[in-house]
Amino acid sequence: MGFGSKHSMPKIKLDLTADELLVEEPVMTAVRHDYSDLPDGGIEIQSYSYAEVFAEKIRALKERTRPRDLYDVVNFYRRPESADVAPQVKTVLTRKCAFKNITFPTLPDLDSHKDQCATGWKDQLAHQLQALPPFDSFWNELPTFFAWLDNPEEIPATLLPAIALLQEGEAIASGTGQLSTLNRIRFAAVNRLCVEMVYRKDNGQQTTYLIEPYSLRFTAEGNMVMYAVKLPAGEIRSFRTDRIISTKIAEQAFTPRFSIDFIPEGPIHHSARQSTAQSLKIPRRSTRTPKPRGGPRYVFTCPICRKSFTKSTNNSHLNAHKNRQGTQCSGRTGIYKTTKY
């Protein structure tokens, strides 16, 4: 969408194609609309399946090798939803490449384009991102990505452990922050960039920390805390979000030691003393549907807690649910497994 000058009408640009292979059936996806004029019942549209989008990004990376293609593919690979989808993505991508009459993408296909991609990294991405991650932090992840894509049975996705809790009774906070501070930290975490943070300690003193951000949680008392690794010591620390004075995304990238669960799932409600039950409530419409009298049932698996859900519609959205340990799970997008008839 382009807005032009303040006196011009907004414009929407549509890209249409009449010659494209759609391998998987479209899925119904809820449109995020965080405004008061959201219609009753919400808004849903047909969209690509997760595997279809991922495969399209990889195909574009082979054919164009533009900076945004590299950025998108690596970010898809890093997401927890991608942990078990390599065989599915490979199947979709194989058919798409055959349709386009191109070979299956490999790392050597991209090597000759590295310098050109690196040259355009800043010019094509800097104006679209809060902070620009180093080019090498994305390019250097391609060997691991292609090994995972080529041999998903032999090279499973690397699942890092969750960061160790410092308090009992904590629950992961789903969502992205409405507050600019939390949004900035989430962006840094997803892009694996360190954060310079000015923080007010218990005694009121302000201290500056350099951290690797990993997780946002609610304590049993209702406080929202951020779990991070403090540098250079490498210590796990928790920081109350209401005591964060300011943040700045650093140019320093980091290799994750733990799983990163700053995954966008809707708005975070920021209140230092609200109850955990209130904090975890996301103001979204219910996607529950009446039990069908017949027809196919679609099975989706949560990529976070691995629980399976049988749905009457081919819709990958998952309602709020608990993991096998009984605590709140952050997974909201399921991975398609099978259809029951």
GIDA-V388158 format. One record per residue. N is the residue number from 1. OMEGA is omega in whole degrees, 0 to 359 (none if undefined). D_FIRST is the distance of its C-alpha to the first C-alpha in whole Angstrom. Layout:
((N | OMEGA | D_FIRST) (N | OMEGA | D_FIRST))
This chain:
((1 | 177 | 0) (2 | 184 | 4) (3 | 179 | 7) (4 | 179 | 10) (5 | 183 | 13) (6 | 181 | 14) (7 | 182 | 16) (8 | 178 | 13) (9 | 177 | 11) (10 | 179 | 7) (11 | 176 | 6) (12 | 179 | 5) (13 | 179 | 6) (14 | 174 | 9) (15 | 183 | 12) (16 | 176 | 15) (17 | 178 | 18) (18 | 184 | 22) (19 | 181 | 24) (20 | 178 | 23) (21 | 174 | 26) (22 | 187 | 25) (23 | 183 | 28) (24 | 177 | 28) (25 | 176 | 27) (26 | 178 | 24) (27 | 176 | 24) (28 | 184 | 23) (29 | 178 | 20) (30 | 177 | 20) (31 | 179 | 16) (32 | 182 | 16) (33 | 187 | 16) (34 | 183 | 18) (35 | 188 | 18) (36 | 182 | 21) (37 | 176 | 20) (38 | 182 | 20) (39 | 174 | 22) (40 | 183 | 26) (41 | 176 | 26) (42 | 180 | 22) (43 | 177 | 19) (44 | 178 | 20) (45 | 172 | 18) (46 | 181 | 20) (47 | 174 | 19) (48 | 169 | 20) (49 | 180 | 23) (50 | 181 | 23) (51 | 180 | 26) (52 | 178 | 24) (53 | 181 | 20) (54 | 181 | 23) (55 | 179 | 25) (56 | 179 | 22) (57 | 180 | 21) (58 | 178 | 24) (59 | 179 | 24) (60 | 179 | 22) (61 | 179 | 23) (62 | 187 | 26) (63 | 185 | 25) (64 | 184 | 23) (65 | 176 | 24) (66 | 180 | 21) (67 | 182 | 20) (68 | 177 | 17) (69 | 177 | 20) (70 | 180 | 22) (71 | 182 | 21) (72 | 184 | 19) (73 | 181 | 23) (74 | 178 | 25) (75 | 174 | 23) (76 | 182 | 23) (77 | 183 | 27) (78 | 185 | 27) (79 | 180 | 26) (80 | 179 | 29) (81 | 184 | 28) (82 | 187 | 29) (83 | 186 | 32) (84 | 188 | 34) (85 | 183 | 31) (86 | 179 | 32) (87 | 180 | 35) (88 | 179 | 32) (89 | 181 | 29) (90 | 178 | 32) (91 | 180 | 33) (92 | 182 | 29) (93 | 179 | 29) (94 | 180 | 32) (95 | 179 | 31) (96 | 179 | 28) (97 | 178 | 30) (98 | 179 | 33) (99 | 180 | 30) (100 | 181 | 29) (101 | 175 | 32) (102 | 179 | 32) (103 | 179 | 34) (104 | 185 | 33) (105 | 174 | 31) (106 | 180 | 33) (107 | 178 | 33) (108 | 178 | 35) (109 | 187 | 33) (110 | 188 | 30) (111 | 182 | 33) (112 | 181 | 33) (113 | 186 | 29) (114 | 184 | 30) (115 | 179 | 30) (116 | 179 | 27) (117 | 179 | 25) (118 | 180 | 27) (119 | 182 | 26) (120 | 185 | 22) (121 | 182 | 22) (122 | 185 | 22) (123 | 186 | 20) (124 | 185 | 17) (125 | 188 | 17) (126 | 183 | 18) (127 | 181 | 15) (128 | 186 | 13) (129 | 176 | 16) (130 | 177 | 19) (131 | 184 | 21) (132 | 176 | 22) (133 | 176 | 25) (134 | 180 | 27) (135 | 184 | 27) (136 | 181 | 30) (137 | 176 | 29) (138 | 182 | 27) (139 | 183 | 29) (140 | 177 | 32) (141 | 182 | 31) (142 | 178 | 31) (143 | 178 | 35) (144 | 180 | 35) (145 | 182 | 32) (146 | 176 | 33) (147 | 178 | 37) (148 | 182 | 35) (149 | 184 | 33) (150 | 184 | 36) (151 | 185 | 39) (152 | 180 | 38) (153 | 183 | 41) (154 | 182 | 43) (155 | 180 | 40) (156 | 177 | 38) (157 | 180 | 35) (158 | 180 | 37) (159 | 180 | 37) (160 | 177 | 37) (161 | 175 | 39) (162 | 179 | 38) (163 | 185 | 39) (164 | 180 | 42) (165 | 177 | 42) (166 | 179 | 44) (167 | 176 | 45) (168 | 173 | 45) (169 | 180 | 44) (170 | 179 | 40) (171 | 179 | 37) (172 | 178 | 34) (173 | 179 | 31) (174 | 169 | 28) (175 | 174 | 24) (176 | 184 | 22) (177 | 169 | 23) (178 | 180 | 22) (179 | 184 | 24) (180 | 181 | 22) (181 | 181 | 26) (182 | 176 | 25) (183 | 181 | 22) (184 | 179 | 23) (185 | 179 | 26) (186 | 179 | 24) (187 | 180 | 22) (188 | 182 | 25) (189 | 181 | 27) (190 | 180 | 24) (191 | 175 | 24) (192 | 176 | 28) (193 | 178 | 28) (194 | 182 | 31) (195 | 170 | 30) (196 | 188 | 33) (197 | 172 | 33) (198 | 191 | 35) (199 | 178 | 37) (200 | 182 | 40) (201 | 182 | 43) (202 | 182 | 45) (203 | 179 | 48) (204 | 180 | 45) (205 | 178 | 45) (206 | 182 | 41) (207 | 177 | 41) (208 | 180 | 38) (209 | 167 | 38) (210 | 189 | 36) (211 | 165 | 35) (212 | 182 | 34) (213 | 182 | 32) (214 | 192 | 32) (215 | 175 | 32) (216 | 187 | 31) (217 | 172 | 34) (218 | 176 | 36) (219 | 178 | 40) (220 | 179 | 42) (221 | 178 | 43) (222 | 177 | 39) (223 | 173 | 38) (224 | 182 | 35) (225 | 175 | 35) (226 | 175 | 34) (227 | 184 | 36) (228 | 172 | 36) (229 | 181 | 38) (230 | 180 | 39) (231 | 4 | 40) (232 | 187 | 42) (233 | 182 | 45) (234 | 182 | 42) (235 | 174 | 43) (236 | 180 | 41) (237 | 172 | 41) (238 | 183 | 39) (239 | 175 | 37) (240 | 186 | 37) (241 | 180 | 33) (242 | 178 | 35) (243 | 177 | 37) (244 | 183 | 34) (245 | 180 | 34) (246 | 178 | 31) (247 | 176 | 29) (248 | 179 | 28) (249 | 181 | 27) (250 | 177 | 29) (251 | 183 | 29) (252 | 176 | 32) (253 | 177 | 31) (254 | 174 | 33) (255 | 186 | 34) (256 | 173 | 34) (257 | 182 | 38) (258 | 176 | 37) (259 | 180 | 34) (260 | 182 | 31) (261 | 169 | 30) (262 | 183 | 27) (263 | 183 | 24) (264 | 179 | 21) (265 | 182 | 23) (266 | 188 | 21) (267 | 171 | 23) (268 | 176 | 26) (269 | 189 | 28) (270 | 176 | 30) (271 | 186 | 33) (272 | 188 | 36) (273 | 181 | 39) (274 | 183 | 37) (275 | 179 | 39) (276 | 181 | 38) (277 | 179 | 37) (278 | 184 | 35) (279 | 184 | 33) (280 | 181 | 32) (281 | 180 | 31) (282 | 184 | 27) (283 | 177 | 26) (284 | 182 | 25) (285 | 176 | 26) (286 | 178 | 29) (287 | 179 | 29) (288 | 178 | 32) (289 | 179 | 33) (290 | 180 | 37) (291 | 185 | 39) (292 | 178 | 39) (293 | 179 | 42) (294 | 179 | 42) (295 | 183 | 39) (296 | 174 | 38) (297 | 185 | 37) (298 | 184 | 34) (299 | 177 | 35) (300 | 178 | 33) (301 | 176 | 34) (302 | 182 | 33) (303 | 182 | 32) (304 | 185 | 33) (305 | 177 | 36) (306 | 176 | 37) (307 | 181 | 38) (308 | 181 | 37) (309 | 178 | 36) (310 | 186 | 37) (311 | 180 | 34) (312 | 178 | 34) (313 | 179 | 31) (314 | 185 | 29) (315 | 186 | 27) (316 | 180 | 27) (317 | 178 | 26) (318 | 175 | 29) (319 | 175 | 30) (320 | 182 | 32) (321 | 180 | 35) (322 | 177 | 38) (323 | 184 | 39) (324 | 177 | 42) (325 | 176 | 44) (326 | 178 | 42) (327 | 185 | 40) (328 | 179 | 36) (329 | 182 | 34) (330 | 182 | 30) (331 | 178 | 30) (332 | 177 | 27) (333 | 183 | 26) (334 | 176 | 29) (335 | 182 | 30) (336 | 180 | 31) (337 | 184 | 35) (338 | 176 | 36) (339 | 178 | 37) (340 | 181 | 40) (341 | none | 42))
